[in-house]
Amino acid sequence: MKSSIQNHKSGASYDAIVVGGGIHGCSTALHLAKRGLSVLVIEKNTVGRHASGVNAGGVRQLLRDFAEIPLSMAAMEKWFHLESLLGLELASTCHFIGDVGQIGVAGDSGEMAWCEKRVREMRSRGYEFEELLDREQIRKLLPNVSDQAVGGIMSRRDGHANPARSTQAFRLRAEQFGAVFEEGVRVTGLQQSGNRWVVETSSGTRSAQVVVNCGGAWATQLARMAGDEIPCETVGYTLMVTARLPKFIDTVVVGIDRTLSFKQTESGTVVIGGGVPAIVDMVNETSETVADRMVESASTVLDFFPYLRNAPVVRTWGGLEALAPDTIPILGPSEGASGIWHAFGFSGHGFQLAPIVGSVLADLIVDGKSAFSLAAFSPNRFSPEAVAAVGNLH
Ligand SMILES: Cc1cc2nc3c(=O)[nH]c(=O)nc-3n(C[C@H](O)[C@H](O)[C@H](O)COP(=O)(O)OP(=O)(O)OC[C@H]3O[C@@H](n4cnc5c(N)ncnc54)[C@H](O)[C@@H]3O)c2cc1C
């Protein structure tokens, strides 16, 4: 196994360079290295420092955009068989717990009607894994839920994993297959030279035939270095966590039309989120939580689970993510820059997809084909108007 920290000579060359050491960069590196390519991952901070290390760890198929469902279902299989991807020891460090289910709780008849329509639409498309729950069923599954819950929608296979440990596990497995990681090195430019890319960094140049942009909230900047204008906004999401509580719930709970999402971890802490926006600070490359933004999240949790009224909140934090205009990821090759691939814009739900996205990208890069179509995720799917409309581009 190669050491993760090496003194790389400027000018070192690889088959593939992955920019970004989040879970998507690590998964892509792992799958490319497994296929025999020499791979370098360049990370400006530390592996897992951003969204991949701080997210809520939700591993869900529930309520996915229809375009994402085939990938999400395949990703779920990989989560259930992590040992064949990561080896037994590393797989166990991810703390993946499946089959506990995720439930979208409907708080009124309007949300319930939406759930009914969603399940009908899923069935008409041939998907059976989301099921409707009535008032009685939801009470059986969530004994502490308040009378505000009128029903809901459930995906029974769903669960959760530890995000920081999972990202490290993918990184360590990639290293076992020979991928090299450089941390604290920032990519500053991309220049095409014949059929290779010269990657300019804060520590000299590296080169590769293929560059995969897994830059998360910074990925639009990286895309621009290759001449691609892709309209994603940078958003921050907020989480808070309680002290350890006696076990009261296995299932992950999310809102239908409310900022509600929580799960109880193995240690007893309850992680509460649901898409509450954090304040984005791109100058310092971080995000901040502010008290007034947590009010809605806390009060929705209490509406449905008064049991948590006195739970001590011990910490809040935020994470940065690229949000695509249509909230589904940007996956695939650049149209104009041969050898550049993009994988970002996961819009707040990319953690679950990581095991499959890296695999599909490796198939496409190495074999030129994959069992999955990425057409819906094309980096070129946005109109010039959508590109122009996103303020953070210029
Ligand atoms: C608070 C929160 C909760 C979430 N909850 C869930 C959830 O429950 N379930 C779920 O499926 N998803 C969830 N997500 C979304 C999920 O975390 C992300 O979709 C996923 O982690 C994205 O992974 P990534 O590797 O693409 O990006 P990141 O983890 O952001 O990694 C990108 C990396 O690229 C590096 N980088 C960028 N530019 C450069 C450069 N120029 N040079 C070198 N390195 C660079 C960055 O430093 C960063 O480390 C959540 C996100 C947040 C923020």
The ligand as an SDF file (V2000), in Angstrom:
LIG
                    3D

 53 58  0  0  0  0  0  0  0  0999 V2000
  -25.3720   19.2460    6.4940 C   0  0  0  0  0  0  0  0  0  0  0  0
  -25.5170   18.2620    5.3470 C   0  0  0  0  0  0  0  0  0  0  0  0
  -26.3090   17.1300    5.5060 C   0  0  0  0  0  0  0  0  0  0  0  0
  -26.4280   16.1960    4.4640 C   0  0  0  0  0  0  0  0  0  0  0  0
  -27.1100   15.0420    4.6760 N   0  0  0  0  0  0  0  0  0  0  0  0
  -27.1000   14.0660    3.7260 C   0  0  0  0  0  0  0  0  0  0  0  0
  -27.7300   12.8290    3.9660 C   0  0  0  0  0  0  0  0  0  0  0  0
  -28.2670   12.5870    5.0540 O   0  0  0  0  0  0  0  0  0  0  0  0
  -27.7290   11.8900    2.9650 N   0  0  0  0  0  0  0  0  0  0  0  0
  -27.1330   12.1390    1.7520 C   0  0  0  0  0  0  0  0  0  0  0  0
  -27.1900   11.2610    0.8660 O   0  0  0  0  0  0  0  0  0  0  0  0
  -26.4910   13.2980    1.5110 N   0  0  0  0  0  0  0  0  0  0  0  0
  -26.4540   14.2670    2.4590 C   0  0  0  0  0  0  0  0  0  0  0  0
  -25.8130   15.4400    2.2360 N   0  0  0  0  0  0  0  0  0  0  0  0
  -25.1550   15.6570    0.9480 C   0  0  0  0  0  0  0  0  0  0  0  0
  -23.7860   14.9800    0.8960 C   0  0  0  0  0  0  0  0  0  0  0  0
  -23.0430   15.2890    2.0440 O   0  0  0  0  0  0  0  0  0  0  0  0
  -23.0380   15.4460   -0.3460 C   0  0  0  0  0  0  0  0  0  0  0  0
  -23.8660   15.3200   -1.4820 O   0  0  0  0  0  0  0  0  0  0  0  0
  -21.7670   14.6440   -0.5970 C   0  0  0  0  0  0  0  0  0  0  0  0
  -21.0140   14.5270    0.5810 O   0  0  0  0  0  0  0  0  0  0  0  0
  -20.9440   15.3100   -1.6790 C   0  0  0  0  0  0  0  0  0  0  0  0
  -19.7010   14.6730   -1.7200 O   0  0  0  0  0  0  0  0  0  0  0  0
  -18.5550   15.2610   -2.6250 P   0  0  0  0  0  0  0  0  0  0  0  0
  -17.4040   14.3390   -2.5290 O   0  0  0  0  0  0  0  0  0  0  0  0
  -19.1160   15.5310   -3.9750 O   0  0  0  0  0  0  0  0  0  0  0  0
  -18.2390   16.7320   -2.0190 O   0  0  0  0  0  0  0  0  0  0  0  0
  -17.3890   17.2020   -0.7720 P   0  0  0  0  0  0  0  0  0  0  0  0
  -17.4860   16.2820    0.3630 O   0  0  0  0  0  0  0  0  0  0  0  0
  -17.7430   18.6260   -0.5440 O   0  0  0  0  0  0  0  0  0  0  0  0
  -15.9110   17.1230   -1.3020 O   0  0  0  0  0  0  0  0  0  0  0  0
  -15.4110   18.0130   -2.2750 C   0  0  0  0  0  0  0  0  0  0  0  0
  -13.9410   18.2350   -1.9370 C   0  0  0  0  0  0  0  0  0  0  0  0
  -13.3110   18.9090   -3.0270 O   0  0  0  0  0  0  0  0  0  0  0  0
  -12.2890   19.7000   -2.4740 C   0  0  0  0  0  0  0  0  0  0  0  0
  -11.9110   20.7230   -3.4570 N   0  0  0  0  0  0  0  0  0  0  0  0
  -12.7290   21.6410   -4.0250 C   0  0  0  0  0  0  0  0  0  0  0  0
  -12.0330   22.4480   -4.8630 N   0  0  0  0  0  0  0  0  0  0  0  0
  -10.7400   22.0240   -4.8160 C   0  0  0  0  0  0  0  0  0  0  0  0
   -9.5450   22.4750   -5.4390 C   0  0  0  0  0  0  0  0  0  0  0  0
   -9.5390   23.5440   -6.2540 N   0  0  0  0  0  0  0  0  0  0  0  0
   -8.3960   21.8140   -5.1850 N   0  0  0  0  0  0  0  0  0  0  0  0
   -8.3920   20.7390   -4.3490 C   0  0  0  0  0  0  0  0  0  0  0  0
   -9.5010   20.2910   -3.7090 N   0  0  0  0  0  0  0  0  0  0  0  0
  -10.6580   20.9120   -3.9430 C   0  0  0  0  0  0  0  0  0  0  0  0
  -12.9490   20.2890   -1.2300 C   0  0  0  0  0  0  0  0  0  0  0  0
  -12.0120   20.7780   -0.2950 O   0  0  0  0  0  0  0  0  0  0  0  0
  -13.7750   19.1240   -0.7120 C   0  0  0  0  0  0  0  0  0  0  0  0
  -13.1120   18.4030    0.3080 O   0  0  0  0  0  0  0  0  0  0  0  0
  -25.7390   16.4220    3.2280 C   0  0  0  0  0  0  0  0  0  0  0  0
  -24.9590   17.5750    3.0720 C   0  0  0  0  0  0  0  0  0  0  0  0
  -24.8290   18.4850    4.1120 C   0  0  0  0  0  0  0  0  0  0  0  0
  -23.9450   19.6970    3.9120 C   0  0  0  0  0  0  0  0  0  0  0  0
  1  2  1  0
  2  3  1  0
  2 52  2  0
  3  4  2  0
  4  5  1  0
  4 50  1  0
  5  6  2  0
  6  7  1  0
  6 13  1  0
  7  8  2  0
  7  9  1  0
  9 10  1  0
 10 11  2  0
 10 12  1  0
 12 13  2  0
 13 14  1  0
 14 15  1  0
 14 50  1  0
 15 16  1  0
 16 17  1  0
 16 18  1  0
 18 19  1  0
 18 20  1  0
 20 21  1  0
 20 22  1  0
 22 23  1  0
 23 24  1  0
 24 25  2  0
 24 26  1  0
 24 27  1  0
 27 28  1  0
 28 29  2  0
 28 30  1  0
 28 31  1  0
 31 32  1  0
 32 33  1  0
 33 34  1  0
 33 48  1  0
 34 35  1  0
 35 36  1  0
 35 46  1  0
 36 37  1  0
 36 45  1  0
 37 38  2  0
 38 39  1  0
 39 40  1  0
 39 45  2  0
 40 41  1  0
 40 42  2  0
 42 43  1  0
 43 44  2  0
 44 45  1  0
 46 47  1  0
 46 48  1  0
 48 49  1  0
 50 51  2  0
 51 52  1  0
 52 53  1  0
M  END
$$$$
